[in-house]
Amino acid sequence: MELRRTPFFDHHVRAGARIVPFAGFEMPVTYQGLREEHLQTRASVGLFDVSHMGEVRVRGPKAEDALMWLLSNAIRRIAVGSAQYNAMCNEQGGVVDDVFVYRVAADDFLVCVNAANRDKDFAWMQANNPHGAELVDEGDDWAQLAIQGPKAVDVVDRLVDFDAASVKRHTFRQAAFAGIDGCLVARTGYTGEDGFEVFLPAEGAGPAWDAILAAGEPEGIVPVGLGARDTLRLEVRNCLYGHELSDETSPLAAGLGWIVKLRKPGGFVGATAIAARRETDPEVLVGLVMEGKRIARDGMAVLVDGQPVGRVTSGTLGPSVGRPVALAYVARAHSAVGTRLTVDVRGREATGVVVEGSFLEVS
């Protein structure tokens, strides 16, 4: 299959990015180096191309009803101009995808889906749309850039004609951005830092890249690849589909109970199964801070007394934490905070301690 390119591909090449195939696209994994890009985002601001993500438009008088049925969270509670994190589940209580939903109007929503799930998600939504809402795959119509870090507001403020600081977390404005009309400027992100995600009409989006870098020059803005995007999200324990989430994983086992409204009127796809699995799922997701220098990687076995009790889903040396950290599904009996677990790191044992909360908060 021929790989696709985002509107910013030529900019990545000129910046010396290492390009890799990802979710059907040619994407930058690093520019100057993962650690440098990660730390610059934490300290100031970084620019990410996330145009490989997908978008589905849900419109019409039954749009809200359709999304109340399709999604785990109560989309009815958010106002126009607000965004909400959600899980879209199957009848067995597994996660089809985790998505962000932007309420553009009372009967108009933009659903941002994971890149690898674009086709699957749209087909699922079509198959589970008894209310007859209008569904349109707009994945090719949008480009998307993320400007993340404690100085992101300062950068965005120079590129819009409104006060960027006035945009509250999980809200957005429909406005021109970097001189490009028809954009959606949202105060959302995936790094654990403050920042914005900007949806731009794909046609004509290219000039926004250089405009952002120029606006962020006083803050030392740098382009950031997929490598640091992953380490940034892992340090704050944000789930990644295909690792912590899957068609078999309950959102409750993944620690996403805060977006699962089991009592909302009319229920939602998978609600009954999720409720039934609440106490029966054998494993739950935990965070591990590793002792020593060995890094627990995706797929490695978690052991107690030499016997497997779980598996690692994501692991890295946290550039901001300064220690190896990991997420893992383990048997409930071994999931308490403070529990010491062994990880089989290529035939060698490494010890990890179960912690709660963001790894950034671990001393």
C-alpha positions in Angstrom: 0.0 0.0 0.0 1.3 3.4 -0.9 2.0 5.6 2.1 0.3 8.9 2.3 1.8 12.3 3.3 0.4 15.2 5.4 0.3 18.8 4.1 3.5 19.4 6.1 5.7 16.5 4.7 8.0 18.8 2.8 8.6 20.8 6.0 9.6 17.7 7.9 12.1 16.7 5.2 13.7 20.2 5.1 14.0 20.1 8.9 16.0 16.9 8.7 13.3 14.6 10.3 13.7 10.9 10.3 10.6 9.7 8.5 8.9 6.4 9.3 5.7 4.6 8.2 2.9 5.1 10.7 -0.8 4.3 10.3 -0.5 4.5 6.6 1.4 7.8 6.5 5.0 8.9 6.2 5.5 10.6 9.5 8.4 12.3 11.4 9.6 10.2 14.4 12.4 12.6 15.4 14.1 15.8 14.3 17.0 16.8 16.5 16.5 13.9 18.9 13.7 12.5 21.1 15.1 13.6 24.4 15.7 17.2 23.3 12.3 17.5 21.7 10.6 16.0 24.8 12.4 18.3 27.2 11.8 21.4 25.1 8.1 20.7 25.1 8.0 20.3 28.9 10.1 23.4 29.4 8.7 25.7 26.8 6.8 24.7 23.6 6.9 22.2 20.8 5.1 21.8 17.4 3.6 18.4 16.3 2.1 17.3 13.0 -0.9 15.1 13.9 -2.6 15.4 10.6 -2.7 11.6 10.3 -5.5 11.6 12.9 -9.0 11.0 11.5 -12.2 13.2 11.7 -15.8 12.2 11.5 -18.6 14.8 11.2 -21.8 13.9 13.0 -24.7 16.3 12.1 -28.5 16.6 12.1 -31.3 16.8 14.6 -30.4 13.3 15.9 -26.6 13.9 16.1 -26.6 14.3 19.9 -28.7 11.2 20.4 -26.4 9.2 18.1 -23.3 10.2 20.1 -25.0 9.5 23.4 -25.5 6.0 22.2 -22.1 5.5 20.5 -20.0 7.1 23.3 -19.3 6.3 26.9 -19.4 9.8 28.2 -22.4 12.2 28.4 -21.9 14.3 25.4 -25.2 16.0 26.1 -23.5 17.8 29.0 -21.1 19.9 27.0 -21.9 23.2 25.5 -21.3 24.5 22.0 -17.6 25.3 21.8 -16.5 22.6 24.2 -14.7 19.3 23.8 -14.9 16.0 25.6 -12.8 12.8 25.9 -14.7 9.6 25.2 -14.5 5.9 24.7 -16.4 4.2 21.8 -17.1 0.6 22.9 -18.4 -2.6 21.4 -21.1 -4.9 22.8 -18.5 -6.9 24.8 -17.4 -3.8 26.7 -14.1 -3.5 24.8 -12.8 -0.2 23.4 -13.3 0.4 19.7 -11.4 3.6 20.1 -10.8 6.5 22.4 -11.8 9.8 20.8 -12.2 13.6 21.4 -15.5 15.1 20.5 -15.9 18.8 19.6 -19.4 20.4 19.7 -19.4 22.8 16.8 -23.2 23.6 17.1 -26.2 22.1 18.9 -26.6 19.5 16.1 -23.0 19.5 14.7 -20.1 17.5 16.2 -16.5 16.8 15.0 -15.1 13.5 16.3 -11.3 13.1 16.2 -10.3 9.4 16.0 -7.0 7.7 16.2 -5.0 7.4 13.0 -4.8 3.6 12.9 -8.6 3.3 13.5 -9.9 5.8 10.9 -11.7 3.2 8.6 -12.7 0.9 11.5 -14.3 3.7 13.5 -16.3 5.1 10.6 -17.6 1.7 9.8 -18.5 1.1 13.4 -20.3 4.4 13.7 -22.3 3.7 10.5 -23.3 0.2 11.8 -24.4 1.6 15.2 -26.4 4.6 14.1 -30.1 3.7 14.8 -31.0 7.4 15.2 -30.0 8.2 11.6 -27.6 11.0 12.2 -25.6 12.2 9.2 -22.1 10.7 9.3 -19.4 12.1 7.0 -15.7 10.9 6.9 -13.8 14.2 6.9 -10.4 12.7 7.5 -9.0 13.9 4.2 -10.5 17.4 4.7 -8.5 18.4 7.7 -4.9 18.9 8.7 -4.1 19.0 12.4 -1.2 20.6 14.3 -0.5 20.5 18.1 1.3 23.3 19.9 2.1 22.0 23.3 4.0 23.3 26.4 3.8 26.0 29.1 4.6 28.7 26.5 2.0 27.4 23.9 -0.5 30.2 24.8 2.1 32.9 24.0 2.8 31.4 20.6 -0.9 30.8 19.6 -1.8 34.3 20.8 0.4 35.8 18.0 -1.4 33.7 15.3 -5.0 34.5 16.2 -7.2 37.6 16.5 -8.6 36.8 19.9 -7.0 36.4 23.4 -5.7 32.8 23.4 -5.4 32.8 27.1 -9.2 33.3 27.4 -9.8 29.9 25.8 -10.5 27.6 28.7 -9.2 24.0 28.8 -11.4 21.6 26.7 -13.0 24.5 24.8 -12.3 25.9 21.3 -12.8 28.8 18.9 -13.8 28.7 15.3 -11.5 31.3 13.8 -8.7 32.2 11.4 -5.3 30.8 12.4 -2.0 32.0 10.9 -4.1 33.8 8.3 -6.0 30.6 7.3 -9.8 30.8 7.5 -12.1 28.1 8.7 -9.9 26.7 11.5 -10.9 25.1 14.9 -8.5 26.2 17.6 -8.9 23.9 20.7 -7.2 24.0 24.0 -6.7 20.3 24.2 -3.6 18.0 23.9 -2.0 14.7 24.6 1.3 15.7 26.3 0.3 16.5 29.9 1.2 20.2 29.2 -0.9 23.2 28.4 -1.4 23.8 24.7 -3.6 23.8 21.6 -4.6 21.5 18.9 -5.5 23.3 15.7 -7.7 21.8 12.9 -7.0 23.5 9.6 -8.6 22.9 6.1 -6.1 20.5 4.5 -6.0 22.4 1.3 -3.8 25.4 1.9 -2.6 24.4 5.4 1.1 24.1 4.5 2.1 27.7 5.3 0.9 27.4 8.9 4.0 25.3 9.8 6.5 28.1 9.1 4.2 30.7 10.6 4.1 28.8 13.9 7.8 28.3 14.0 8.3 32.0 13.3 5.8 33.0 16.0 7.4 30.7 18.5 11.0 31.7 17.9 11.3 33.8 21.1 10.3 30.7 23.1 12.7 28.4 21.2 9.9 26.3 19.7 11.0 23.1 18.0 9.3 20.6 15.8 8.6 17.4 17.7 8.2 13.9 16.2 6.1 10.9 17.1 8.9 9.5 19.4 8.6 12.3 21.9 4.9 12.5 21.5 4.8 9.0 22.9 7.2 9.6 25.8 5.3 12.8 26.7 2.0 11.0 26.9 3.5 8.0 28.8 5.0 10.2 31.5 1.5 11.4 32.4 -0.1 8.0 31.9 -2.3 8.9 28.9 -3.5 5.6 27.3 -2.5 4.8 23.7 -4.8 2.7 21.5 -3.2 -0.6 20.6 -1.2 -0.6 23.8 -3.4 0.2 26.9 -6.7 0.1 24.9 -8.1 -2.5 22.5 -11.3 -4.2 21.3 -10.9 -6.5 24.3 -10.0 -4.0 27.0 -12.7 -2.6 29.3 -12.3 1.2 29.8 -12.8 0.6 33.6 -9.8 -1.8 33.7 -7.8 0.9 31.9 -8.6 3.4 34.6 -11.0 5.4 32.5 -14.0 5.2 34.7 -14.2 9.0 34.8 -15.4 9.0 31.1 -17.8 6.0 31.5 -21.3 7.1 32.5 -23.1 3.8 33.1 -26.2 5.5 34.4 -26.8 7.9 31.6 -30.3 7.8 30.1 -30.7 5.2 27.3 -27.3 3.7 28.1 -24.7 3.3 25.3 -23.1 0.5 23.2 -21.3 -1.8 25.6 -22.6 -0.3 28.9 -24.2 -3.6 30.1 -21.1 -5.6 29.4 -18.8 -3.0 31.0 -20.9 -3.0 34.2 -20.8 -6.8 34.3 -17.0 -6.8 33.9 -16.4 -4.2 36.6 -15.5 -6.9 39.2 -14.7 -9.8 36.9 -12.0 -8.4 34.6 -8.9 -10.3 35.8 -6.4 -7.5 35.2 -6.2 -3.8 35.7 -3.8 -1.2 34.4 -1.0 0.0 36.8 1.9 2.4 36.6 5.4 1.0 37.4 8.5 3.0 38.3 11.5 0.7 37.6 14.4 0.3 39.9 17.8 0.5 38.2 18.3 1.2 34.5 16.5 -1.7 32.7 13.6 -0.5 30.7 10.3 -2.5 30.6 9.0 -2.6 27.0 5.7 -3.4 25.4 4.9 -7.1 25.7 7.3 -8.1 28.4 6.0 -10.4 31.1 5.3 -9.2 34.7 6.1 -11.9 37.3 5.5 -12.7 40.9 7.6 -15.5 42.3 8.6 -16.4 38.8 5.0 -16.8 37.6 3.4 -14.5 35.1 0.7 -12.1 36.5 0.5 -9.6 33.7 2.2 -7.9 30.8 3.8 -4.5 30.0 1.8 -2.3 27.5 4.2 0.7 27.3 7.6 1.5 28.7 10.4 4.0 28.3 13.1 6.0 30.0 11.1 9.1 31.0 13.2 12.1 29.9 11.6 14.4 32.5 11.3 11.7 35.2 14.9 10.5 34.7 13.9 6.9 35.4 12.4 4.0 33.5 8.6 3.9 33.7 6.0 1.6 32.4 2.3 0.8 32.2 1.2 -2.8 32.6 -1.9 -4.9 33.0 -1.6 -7.1 36.1 -3.8 -9.3 38.1 -5.9 -7.4 40.6 -4.3 -9.2 43.6 -1.0 -7.6 42.7 -2.2 -4.1 41.7 -2.0 -2.2 45.0 0.1 0.9 45.2 3.5 0.0 46.6 3.5 -3.6 45.3 6.9 -4.7 44.0 6.7 -6.6 40.7 9.3 -8.3 38.5 9.5 -7.7 34.8 11.3 -10.2 32.5 13.6 -7.8 30.5 15.0 -10.1 27.8 15.8 -12.9 30.3 16.9 -10.6 33.1 14.8 -9.5 36.0 14.0 -5.9 36.8 11.9 -4.7 39.7 9.1 -2.2 39.4 7.0 -0.5 42.1 3.3 0.2 41.5 2.6 3.9 41.8 -0.5 6.0 41.3 -0.9 9.3 39.4 1.3 10.9 36.8 4.9 9.7 36.7 5.9 13.3 36.8 4.7 13.4 40.4 6.9 10.5 41.5 10.0 11.7 43.5 
